[in-house]
Each structure stands twice: as C-alpha cells, then as structure tokens.
C-alpha cells in the first residue's frame, strides 16, 4: 500500500543469502522484505555466503583416493588422485555413477553440484611360462599364474642318464640347478 517499500535481496552466482538485518534485527536468509506504512528511518543490510557442495570419496580395499570426502566452494575445481597399494592396479573409477576406466587422477571443474567419486582396485597377477628341452622336464610346466608378491617354486628334473646342463630364467643363465623359486 501507500508508504510501503519492498526490497529484493539477490545473491551473486555461487552465493546464498546468509542473513538480512532489518533495523539491526536478524530476519534470517530471506530474499524479500517489505517495510509497511513507513513513518520513520529504517536500515536493511544483507550478508551472503558462498555455496559449497559435498564431494563424497570412497576407495575400495587395496588403494586410496586423496583428498577424502569434503566440501568444495562453488565454482572451484577439485582434483583427486587415485593410488593403488603395492601389487594392485586401479580397476575402475566411478564418477557420479559413470565409469571413467582405470584413471589415476580426476578433476571436477567449476563445481556447482554435489558429486561422488569411488575406485576399485585389482590384484596384479603375472604369468610364468616354464618349458624344457628334450631329455628332462620342468614342474610345473607351461603357463602358471602367480599373484603379485607370491612365490612359485620349480623343480628341474633330468631324464635317467642325463644331467641338467643349464637353466635360463628370463634369458639369464642360472647354471646347472635342479630347483628355482
């Protein structure tokens, strides 16, 4: 009506109204205020706070993601490093429910919403292929899969009437040995 004055409080992008003071009294985080039937001087002031968004970080067993779960200011970038433990590799990184593959870093650019990042890790395995020439054998023969950090023992056996001449491991002579781990 006559003598009324309405004020609109508008935060900048990435900000919210924190509080509005009318004549020194908090009105809370309102976005409009009307002085009705104005008959005296008044004051109105507003304060604003930057919006923050949670980024939830979840690392599976045998690895880590840094930094951990926390809030990021609106408009900022947030970078994460995915690190497998010894003997493990990154299996997959999931960002907001979408696979990113086995990436070792990920950055959320210009953050304006909540996000999530998680990673799974897989044990490294290696194949050892054992072969032997004629007149003897290596046990176990053929391809053997060994988990990273484990050991695999081999027995080298010459046929009757023969002896072990040499054993090569990764093309390096080990001499006339009958076992190797």
mmCIF file of the C-alpha atoms, coordinates in Angstrom:
data_MODEL
# 
_entry.id   MODEL 
# 
loop_
_atom_site.group_PDB 
_atom_site.id 
_atom_site.type_symbol 
_atom_site.label_atom_id 
_atom_site.label_alt_id 
_atom_site.label_comp_id 
_atom_site.label_asym_id 
_atom_site.label_entity_id 
_atom_site.label_seq_id 
_atom_site.pdbx_PDB_ins_code 
_atom_site.Cartn_x 
_atom_site.Cartn_y 
_atom_site.Cartn_z 
_atom_site.occupancy 
_atom_site.B_iso_or_equiv 
_atom_site.pdbx_formal_charge 
_atom_site.auth_seq_id 
_atom_site.auth_comp_id 
_atom_site.auth_asym_id 
_atom_site.auth_atom_id 
_atom_site.pdbx_PDB_model_num 
ATOM 1   C CA . UNK A 1 1   ? 0.000  0.000   0.000   1.00 0.00 ? 1   UNK A CA 1 
ATOM 2   C CA . UNK A 1 2   ? 0.929  3.664   0.225   1.00 0.00 ? 2   UNK A CA 1 
ATOM 3   C CA . UNK A 1 3   ? 4.061  4.196   2.285   1.00 0.00 ? 3   UNK A CA 1 
ATOM 4   C CA . UNK A 1 4   ? 5.245  0.596   1.711   1.00 0.00 ? 4   UNK A CA 1 
ATOM 5   C CA . UNK A 1 5   ? 8.725  -0.145  0.357   1.00 0.00 ? 5   UNK A CA 1 
ATOM 6   C CA . UNK A 1 6   ? 9.795  -3.637  -0.790  1.00 0.00 ? 6   UNK A CA 1 
ATOM 7   C CA . UNK A 1 7   ? 13.425 -4.726  -1.122  1.00 0.00 ? 7   UNK A CA 1 
ATOM 8   C CA . UNK A 1 8   ? 14.665 -7.724  -3.076  1.00 0.00 ? 8   UNK A CA 1 
ATOM 9   C CA . UNK A 1 9   ? 17.850 -9.422  -1.876  1.00 0.00 ? 9   UNK A CA 1 
ATOM 10  C CA . UNK A 1 10  ? 19.663 -11.184 -4.735  1.00 0.00 ? 10  UNK A CA 1 
ATOM 11  C CA . UNK A 1 11  ? 22.880 -13.167 -4.210  1.00 0.00 ? 11  UNK A CA 1 
ATOM 12  C CA . UNK A 1 12  ? 25.512 -13.400 -6.950  1.00 0.00 ? 12  UNK A CA 1 
ATOM 13  C CA . UNK A 1 13  ? 26.033 -16.716 -8.733  1.00 0.00 ? 13  UNK A CA 1 
ATOM 14  C CA . UNK A 1 14  ? 27.505 -19.317 -6.338  1.00 0.00 ? 14  UNK A CA 1 
ATOM 15  C CA . UNK A 1 15  ? 26.258 -17.398 -3.276  1.00 0.00 ? 15  UNK A CA 1 
ATOM 16  C CA . UNK A 1 16  ? 23.221 -17.573 -1.000  1.00 0.00 ? 16  UNK A CA 1 
ATOM 17  C CA . UNK A 1 17  ? 21.692 -15.068 1.399   1.00 0.00 ? 17  UNK A CA 1 
ATOM 18  C CA . UNK A 1 18  ? 23.209 -15.750 4.824   1.00 0.00 ? 18  UNK A CA 1 
ATOM 19  C CA . UNK A 1 19  ? 21.173 -13.207 6.818   1.00 0.00 ? 19  UNK A CA 1 
ATOM 20  C CA . UNK A 1 20  ? 19.201 -9.994  6.439   1.00 0.00 ? 20  UNK A CA 1 
ATOM 21  C CA . UNK A 1 21  ? 19.202 -7.407  9.243   1.00 0.00 ? 21  UNK A CA 1 
ATOM 22  C CA . UNK A 1 22  ? 16.280 -5.004  9.446   1.00 0.00 ? 22  UNK A CA 1 
ATOM 23  C CA . UNK A 1 23  ? 16.855 -2.188  11.931  1.00 0.00 ? 23  UNK A CA 1 
ATOM 24  C CA . UNK A 1 24  ? 19.619 -4.397  13.409  1.00 0.00 ? 24  UNK A CA 1 
ATOM 25  C CA . UNK A 1 25  ? 17.338 -7.434  13.928  1.00 0.00 ? 25  UNK A CA 1 
ATOM 26  C CA . UNK A 1 26  ? 18.044 -10.701 12.094  1.00 0.00 ? 26  UNK A CA 1 
ATOM 27  C CA . UNK A 1 27  ? 15.342 -11.792 9.670   1.00 0.00 ? 27  UNK A CA 1 
ATOM 28  C CA . UNK A 1 28  ? 17.155 -14.954 8.570   1.00 0.00 ? 28  UNK A CA 1 
ATOM 29  C CA . UNK A 1 29  ? 18.091 -15.809 4.957   1.00 0.00 ? 29  UNK A CA 1 
ATOM 30  C CA . UNK A 1 30  ? 15.136 -14.074 3.275   1.00 0.00 ? 30  UNK A CA 1 
ATOM 31  C CA . UNK A 1 31  ? 15.131 -12.782 -0.315  1.00 0.00 ? 31  UNK A CA 1 
ATOM 32  C CA . UNK A 1 32  ? 12.473 -10.039 0.021   1.00 0.00 ? 32  UNK A CA 1 
ATOM 33  C CA . UNK A 1 33  ? 11.434 -7.650  2.780   1.00 0.00 ? 33  UNK A CA 1 
ATOM 34  C CA . UNK A 1 34  ? 8.680  -5.062  2.833   1.00 0.00 ? 34  UNK A CA 1 
ATOM 35  C CA . UNK A 1 35  ? 8.609  -2.062  5.144   1.00 0.00 ? 35  UNK A CA 1 
ATOM 36  C CA . UNK A 1 36  ? 4.904  -1.303  5.609   1.00 0.00 ? 36  UNK A CA 1 
ATOM 37  C CA . UNK A 1 37  ? 3.406  2.115   6.366   1.00 0.00 ? 37  UNK A CA 1 
ATOM 38  C CA . UNK A 1 38  ? 6.846  3.734   6.639   1.00 0.00 ? 38  UNK A CA 1 
ATOM 39  C CA . UNK A 1 39  ? 6.800  6.558   9.215   1.00 0.00 ? 39  UNK A CA 1 
ATOM 40  C CA . UNK A 1 40  ? 10.491 6.581   10.297  1.00 0.00 ? 40  UNK A CA 1 
ATOM 41  C CA . UNK A 1 41  ? 14.041 5.899   9.110   1.00 0.00 ? 41  UNK A CA 1 
ATOM 42  C CA . UNK A 1 42  ? 14.978 2.223   8.751   1.00 0.00 ? 42  UNK A CA 1 
ATOM 43  C CA . UNK A 1 43  ? 18.032 0.159   7.816   1.00 0.00 ? 43  UNK A CA 1 
ATOM 44  C CA . UNK A 1 44  ? 18.292 -3.080  5.871   1.00 0.00 ? 44  UNK A CA 1 
ATOM 45  C CA . UNK A 1 45  ? 21.511 -4.972  5.214   1.00 0.00 ? 45  UNK A CA 1 
ATOM 46  C CA . UNK A 1 46  ? 22.282 -8.389  3.811   1.00 0.00 ? 46  UNK A CA 1 
ATOM 47  C CA . UNK A 1 47  ? 25.216 -10.791 4.121   1.00 0.00 ? 47  UNK A CA 1 
ATOM 48  C CA . UNK A 1 48  ? 25.984 -13.585 1.700   1.00 0.00 ? 48  UNK A CA 1 
ATOM 49  C CA . UNK A 1 49  ? 27.822 -16.910 1.922   1.00 0.00 ? 49  UNK A CA 1 
ATOM 50  C CA . UNK A 1 50  ? 29.454 -18.934 -0.810  1.00 0.00 ? 50  UNK A CA 1 
ATOM 51  C CA . UNK A 1 51  ? 27.629 -22.151 -1.698  1.00 0.00 ? 51  UNK A CA 1 
ATOM 52  C CA . UNK A 1 52  ? 29.547 -25.327 -1.003  1.00 0.00 ? 52  UNK A CA 1 
ATOM 53  C CA . UNK A 1 53  ? 28.953 -28.800 -2.380  1.00 0.00 ? 53  UNK A CA 1 
ATOM 54  C CA . UNK A 1 54  ? 29.897 -32.137 -0.849  1.00 0.00 ? 54  UNK A CA 1 
ATOM 55  C CA . UNK A 1 55  ? 32.097 -34.481 -2.832  1.00 0.00 ? 55  UNK A CA 1 
ATOM 56  C CA . UNK A 1 56  ? 31.837 -37.994 -1.422  1.00 0.00 ? 56  UNK A CA 1 
ATOM 57  C CA . UNK A 1 57  ? 35.001 -40.065 -1.851  1.00 0.00 ? 57  UNK A CA 1 
ATOM 58  C CA . UNK A 1 58  ? 35.011 -43.867 -1.493  1.00 0.00 ? 58  UNK A CA 1 
ATOM 59  C CA . UNK A 1 59  ? 38.103 -46.003 -2.055  1.00 0.00 ? 59  UNK A CA 1 
ATOM 60  C CA . UNK A 1 60  ? 37.724 -49.769 -2.176  1.00 0.00 ? 60  UNK A CA 1 
ATOM 61  C CA . UNK A 1 61  ? 40.141 -52.145 -0.481  1.00 0.00 ? 61  UNK A CA 1 
ATOM 62  C CA . UNK A 1 62  ? 43.821 -52.030 -1.531  1.00 0.00 ? 62  UNK A CA 1 
ATOM 63  C CA . UNK A 1 63  ? 44.059 -48.394 -2.581  1.00 0.00 ? 63  UNK A CA 1 
ATOM 64  C CA . UNK A 1 64  ? 43.229 -44.793 -1.753  1.00 0.00 ? 64  UNK A CA 1 
ATOM 65  C CA . UNK A 1 65  ? 41.809 -41.552 -3.144  1.00 0.00 ? 65  UNK A CA 1 
ATOM 66  C CA . UNK A 1 66  ? 43.137 -38.203 -1.937  1.00 0.00 ? 66  UNK A CA 1 
ATOM 67  C CA . UNK A 1 67  ? 41.877 -35.869 -0.715  1.00 0.00 ? 67  UNK A CA 1 
ATOM 68  C CA . UNK A 1 68  ? 38.974 -37.576 1.054   1.00 0.00 ? 68  UNK A CA 1 
ATOM 69  C CA . UNK A 1 69  ? 35.323 -36.592 1.369   1.00 0.00 ? 69  UNK A CA 1 
ATOM 70  C CA . UNK A 1 70  ? 34.772 -32.866 1.852   1.00 0.00 ? 70  UNK A CA 1 
ATOM 71  C CA . UNK A 1 71  ? 33.052 -29.682 0.724   1.00 0.00 ? 71  UNK A CA 1 
ATOM 72  C CA . UNK A 1 72  ? 34.172 -27.648 -2.272  1.00 0.00 ? 72  UNK A CA 1 
ATOM 73  C CA . UNK A 1 73  ? 33.316 -23.999 -2.876  1.00 0.00 ? 73  UNK A CA 1 
ATOM 74  C CA . UNK A 1 74  ? 31.004 -23.313 -5.802  1.00 0.00 ? 74  UNK A CA 1 
ATOM 75  C CA . UNK A 1 75  ? 32.974 -22.532 -8.944  1.00 0.00 ? 75  UNK A CA 1 
ATOM 76  C CA . UNK A 1 76  ? 36.194 -24.124 -7.722  1.00 0.00 ? 76  UNK A CA 1 
ATOM 77  C CA . UNK A 1 77  ? 37.910 -27.126 -9.285  1.00 0.00 ? 77  UNK A CA 1 
ATOM 78  C CA . UNK A 1 78  ? 38.518 -30.238 -7.184  1.00 0.00 ? 78  UNK A CA 1 
ATOM 79  C CA . UNK A 1 79  ? 41.245 -32.708 -8.206  1.00 0.00 ? 79  UNK A CA 1 
ATOM 80  C CA . UNK A 1 80  ? 41.613 -36.235 -6.879  1.00 0.00 ? 80  UNK A CA 1 
ATOM 81  C CA . UNK A 1 81  ? 44.489 -38.719 -7.041  1.00 0.00 ? 81  UNK A CA 1 
ATOM 82  C CA . UNK A 1 82  ? 43.733 -42.442 -7.136  1.00 0.00 ? 82  UNK A CA 1 
ATOM 83  C CA . UNK A 1 83  ? 46.589 -44.626 -5.825  1.00 0.00 ? 83  UNK A CA 1 
ATOM 84  C CA . UNK A 1 84  ? 46.672 -48.433 -5.703  1.00 0.00 ? 84  UNK A CA 1 
ATOM 85  C CA . UNK A 1 85  ? 48.556 -50.231 -2.922  1.00 0.00 ? 85  UNK A CA 1 
ATOM 86  C CA . UNK A 1 86  ? 51.686 -52.212 -3.816  1.00 0.00 ? 86  UNK A CA 1 
ATOM 87  C CA . UNK A 1 87  ? 50.821 -55.233 -6.001  1.00 0.00 ? 87  UNK A CA 1 
ATOM 88  C CA . UNK A 1 88  ? 47.477 -53.702 -7.033  1.00 0.00 ? 88  UNK A CA 1 
ATOM 89  C CA . UNK A 1 89  ? 46.222 -51.721 -10.020 1.00 0.00 ? 89  UNK A CA 1 
ATOM 90  C CA . UNK A 1 90  ? 43.274 -49.380 -10.446 1.00 0.00 ? 90  UNK A CA 1 
ATOM 91  C CA . UNK A 1 91  ? 40.364 -51.468 -11.744 1.00 0.00 ? 91  UNK A CA 1 
ATOM 92  C CA . UNK A 1 92  ? 37.815 -48.683 -12.284 1.00 0.00 ? 92  UNK A CA 1 
ATOM 93  C CA . UNK A 1 93  ? 36.960 -45.151 -11.150 1.00 0.00 ? 93  UNK A CA 1 
ATOM 94  C CA . UNK A 1 94  ? 33.263 -44.259 -10.940 1.00 0.00 ? 94  UNK A CA 1 
ATOM 95  C CA . UNK A 1 95  ? 32.299 -40.552 -11.056 1.00 0.00 ? 95  UNK A CA 1 
ATOM 96  C CA . UNK A 1 96  ? 28.655 -39.700 -10.348 1.00 0.00 ? 96  UNK A CA 1 
ATOM 97  C CA . UNK A 1 97  ? 27.747 -43.281 -11.256 1.00 0.00 ? 97  UNK A CA 1 
ATOM 98  C CA . UNK A 1 98  ? 29.637 -43.317 -14.581 1.00 0.00 ? 98  UNK A CA 1 
ATOM 99  C CA . UNK A 1 99  ? 32.736 -45.441 -15.225 1.00 0.00 ? 99  UNK A CA 1 
ATOM 100 C CA . UNK A 1 100 ? 35.871 -43.480 -16.108 1.00 0.00 ? 100 UNK A CA 1 
ATOM 101 C CA . UNK A 1 101 ? 38.070 -46.567 -16.519 1.00 0.00 ? 101 UNK A CA 1 
ATOM 102 C CA . UNK A 1 102 ? 41.354 -47.050 -14.623 1.00 0.00 ? 102 UNK A CA 1 
ATOM 103 C CA . UNK A 1 103 ? 42.324 -43.346 -14.412 1.00 0.00 ? 103 UNK A CA 1 
ATOM 104 C CA . UNK A 1 104 ? 44.822 -42.212 -11.767 1.00 0.00 ? 104 UNK A CA 1 
ATOM 105 C CA . UNK A 1 105 ? 43.543 -38.609 -11.499 1.00 0.00 ? 105 UNK A CA 1 
ATOM 106 C CA . UNK A 1 106 ? 40.180 -36.921 -11.903 1.00 0.00 ? 106 UNK A CA 1 
ATOM 107 C CA . UNK A 1 107 ? 39.158 -33.255 -11.698 1.00 0.00 ? 107 UNK A CA 1 
ATOM 108 C CA . UNK A 1 108 ? 35.676 -31.840 -11.141 1.00 0.00 ? 108 UNK A CA 1 
ATOM 109 C CA . UNK A 1 109 ? 35.739 -28.467 -12.946 1.00 0.00 ? 109 UNK A CA 1 
ATOM 110 C CA . UNK A 1 110 ? 33.647 -25.438 -11.916 1.00 0.00 ? 110 UNK A CA 1 
ATOM 111 C CA . UNK A 1 111 ? 31.838 -27.333 -9.137  1.00 0.00 ? 111 UNK A CA 1 
ATOM 112 C CA . UNK A 1 112 ? 28.147 -26.442 -8.949  1.00 0.00 ? 112 UNK A CA 1 
ATOM 113 C CA . UNK A 1 113 ? 26.541 -29.579 -7.528  1.00 0.00 ? 113 UNK A CA 1 
ATOM 114 C CA . UNK A 1 114 ? 27.237 -32.487 -5.200  1.00 0.00 ? 114 UNK A CA 1 
ATOM 115 C CA . UNK A 1 115 ? 29.408 -35.232 -6.676  1.00 0.00 ? 115 UNK A CA 1 
ATOM 116 C CA . UNK A 1 116 ? 30.807 -38.652 -5.868  1.00 0.00 ? 116 UNK A CA 1 
ATOM 117 C CA . UNK A 1 117 ? 33.976 -40.478 -6.824  1.00 0.00 ? 117 UNK A CA 1 
ATOM 118 C CA . UNK A 1 118 ? 34.881 -44.066 -5.997  1.00 0.00 ? 118 UNK A CA 1 
ATOM 119 C CA . UNK A 1 119 ? 37.551 -46.506 -7.054  1.00 0.00 ? 119 UNK A CA 1 
ATOM 120 C CA . UNK A 1 120 ? 38.085 -50.250 -7.065  1.00 0.00 ? 120 UNK A CA 1 
ATOM 121 C CA . UNK A 1 121 ? 41.432 -51.979 -7.180  1.00 0.00 ? 121 UNK A CA 1 
ATOM 122 C CA . UNK A 1 122 ? 42.544 -55.369 -8.510  1.00 0.00 ? 122 UNK A CA 1 
ATOM 123 C CA . UNK A 1 123 ? 45.445 -57.632 -7.547  1.00 0.00 ? 123 UNK A CA 1 
ATOM 124 C CA . UNK A 1 124 ? 48.212 -57.784 -10.158 1.00 0.00 ? 124 UNK A CA 1 
ATOM 125 C CA . UNK A 1 125 ? 48.902 -61.276 -11.487 1.00 0.00 ? 125 UNK A CA 1 
ATOM 126 C CA . UNK A 1 126 ? 51.777 -62.467 -13.616 1.00 0.00 ? 126 UNK A CA 1 
ATOM 127 C CA . UNK A 1 127 ? 52.256 -65.457 -15.893 1.00 0.00 ? 127 UNK A CA 1 
ATOM 128 C CA . UNK A 1 128 ? 55.375 -67.585 -15.626 1.00 0.00 ? 128 UNK A CA 1 
ATOM 129 C CA . UNK A 1 129 ? 55.893 -69.877 -18.615 1.00 0.00 ? 129 UNK A CA 1 
ATOM 130 C CA . UNK A 1 130 ? 58.094 -72.914 -17.984 1.00 0.00 ? 130 UNK A CA 1 
ATOM 131 C CA . UNK A 1 131 ? 59.494 -75.012 -20.865 1.00 0.00 ? 131 UNK A CA 1 
ATOM 132 C CA . UNK A 1 132 ? 62.182 -77.639 -21.100 1.00 0.00 ? 132 UNK A CA 1 
ATOM 133 C CA . UNK A 1 133 ? 64.337 -79.056 -23.862 1.00 0.00 ? 133 UNK A CA 1 
ATOM 134 C CA . UNK A 1 134 ? 64.420 -82.760 -24.640 1.00 0.00 ? 134 UNK A CA 1 
ATOM 135 C CA . UNK A 1 135 ? 65.626 -85.310 -22.040 1.00 0.00 ? 135 UNK A CA 1 
ATOM 136 C CA . UNK A 1 136 ? 64.185 -83.544 -18.988 1.00 0.00 ? 136 UNK A CA 1 
ATOM 137 C CA . UNK A 1 137 ? 61.282 -81.583 -17.541 1.00 0.00 ? 137 UNK A CA 1 
ATOM 138 C CA . UNK A 1 138 ? 60.352 -78.526 -15.504 1.00 0.00 ? 138 UNK A CA 1 
ATOM 139 C CA . UNK A 1 139 ? 57.490 -78.837 -12.997 1.00 0.00 ? 139 UNK A CA 1 
ATOM 140 C CA . UNK A 1 140 ? 55.031 -77.158 -13.115 1.00 0.00 ? 140 UNK A CA 1 
ATOM 141 C CA . UNK A 1 141 ? 55.261 -76.996 -16.906 1.00 0.00 ? 141 UNK A CA 1 
ATOM 142 C CA . UNK A 1 142 ? 53.525 -74.479 -19.142 1.00 0.00 ? 142 UNK A CA 1 
ATOM 143 C CA . UNK A 1 143 ? 51.882 -71.248 -18.015 1.00 0.00 ? 143 UNK A CA 1 
ATOM 144 C CA . UNK A 1 144 ? 51.337 -70.639 -14.293 1.00 0.00 ? 144 UNK A CA 1 
ATOM 145 C CA . UNK A 1 145 ? 49.549 -67.543 -12.982 1.00 0.00 ? 145 UNK A CA 1 
ATOM 146 C CA . UNK A 1 146 ? 51.089 -66.112 -9.823  1.00 0.00 ? 146 UNK A CA 1 
ATOM 147 C CA . UNK A 1 147 ? 49.657 -63.327 -7.663  1.00 0.00 ? 147 UNK A CA 1 
ATOM 148 C CA . UNK A 1 148 ? 51.938 -60.331 -7.157  1.00 0.00 ? 148 UNK A CA 1 
ATOM 149 C CA . UNK A 1 149 ? 54.054 -60.788 -4.048  1.00 0.00 ? 149 UNK A CA 1 
ATOM 150 C CA . UNK A 1 150 ? 53.730 -64.574 -4.002  1.00 0.00 ? 150 UNK A CA 1 
ATOM 151 C CA . UNK A 1 151 ? 56.403 -67.126 -4.874  1.00 0.00 ? 151 UNK A CA 1 
ATOM 152 C CA . UNK A 1 152 ? 56.387 -70.022 -7.321  1.00 0.00 ? 152 UNK A CA 1 
ATOM 153 C CA . UNK A 1 153 ? 58.787 -72.930 -6.972  1.00 0.00 ? 153 UNK A CA 1 
ATOM 154 C CA . UNK A 1 154 ? 60.002 -75.021 -9.911  1.00 0.00 ? 154 UNK A CA 1 
ATOM 155 C CA . UNK A 1 155 ? 61.695 -78.407 -9.995  1.00 0.00 ? 155 UNK A CA 1 
ATOM 156 C CA . UNK A 1 156 ? 64.078 -79.169 -12.872 1.00 0.00 ? 156 UNK A CA 1 
ATOM 157 C CA . UNK A 1 157 ? 64.467 -82.916 -13.483 1.00 0.00 ? 157 UNK A CA 1 
ATOM 158 C CA . UNK A 1 158 ? 66.779 -84.613 -15.990 1.00 0.00 ? 158 UNK A CA 1 
ATOM 159 C CA . UNK A 1 159 ? 65.713 -87.915 -17.557 1.00 0.00 ? 159 UNK A CA 1 
ATOM 160 C CA . UNK A 1 160 ? 67.675 -91.051 -16.443 1.00 0.00 ? 160 UNK A CA 1 
ATOM 161 C CA . UNK A 1 161 ? 71.148 -90.990 -17.929 1.00 0.00 ? 161 UNK A CA 1 
ATOM 162 C CA . UNK A 1 162 ? 71.106 -87.202 -18.346 1.00 0.00 ? 162 UNK A CA 1 
ATOM 163 C CA . UNK A 1 163 ? 72.020 -84.246 -16.167 1.00 0.00 ? 163 UNK A CA 1 
ATOM 164 C CA . UNK A 1 164 ? 70.839 -80.634 -16.056 1.00 0.00 ? 164 UNK A CA 1 
ATOM 165 C CA . UNK A 1 165 ? 73.119 -78.565 -18.291 1.00 0.00 ? 165 UNK A CA 1 
ATOM 166 C CA . UNK A 1 166 ? 71.761 -75.048 -17.643 1.00 0.00 ? 166 UNK A CA 1 
ATOM 167 C CA . UNK A 1 167 ? 68.602 -73.270 -16.501 1.00 0.00 ? 167 UNK A CA 1 
ATOM 168 C CA . UNK A 1 168 ? 67.639 -69.927 -18.023 1.00 0.00 ? 168 UNK A CA 1 
ATOM 169 C CA . UNK A 1 169 ? 65.392 -67.525 -16.091 1.00 0.00 ? 169 UNK A CA 1 
ATOM 170 C CA . UNK A 1 170 ? 64.273 -64.524 -18.159 1.00 0.00 ? 170 UNK A CA 1 
ATOM 171 C CA . UNK A 1 171 ? 67.121 -65.432 -20.589 1.00 0.00 ? 171 UNK A CA 1 
ATOM 172 C CA . UNK A 1 172 ? 69.756 -65.258 -17.819 1.00 0.00 ? 172 UNK A CA 1 
ATOM 173 C CA . UNK A 1 173 ? 71.796 -68.391 -17.042 1.00 0.00 ? 173 UNK A CA 1 
ATOM 174 C CA . UNK A 1 174 ? 71.319 -69.787 -13.543 1.00 0.00 ? 174 UNK A CA 1 
ATOM 175 C CA . UNK A 1 175 ? 73.703 -72.720 -14.026 1.00 0.00 ? 175 UNK A CA 1 
ATOM 176 C CA . UNK A 1 176 ? 73.020 -76.442 -13.577 1.00 0.00 ? 176 UNK A CA 1 
ATOM 177 C CA . UNK A 1 177 ? 70.403 -76.066 -10.832 1.00 0.00 ? 177 UNK A CA 1 
ATOM 178 C CA . UNK A 1 178 ? 67.563 -78.513 -10.055 1.00 0.00 ? 178 UNK A CA 1 
ATOM 179 C CA . UNK A 1 179 ? 65.174 -76.076 -8.383  1.00 0.00 ? 179 UNK A CA 1 
ATOM 180 C CA . UNK A 1 180 ? 64.299 -72.403 -8.711  1.00 0.00 ? 180 UNK A CA 1 
ATOM 181 C CA . UNK A 1 181 ? 61.839 -70.146 -6.864  1.00 0.00 ? 181 UNK A CA 1 
# 
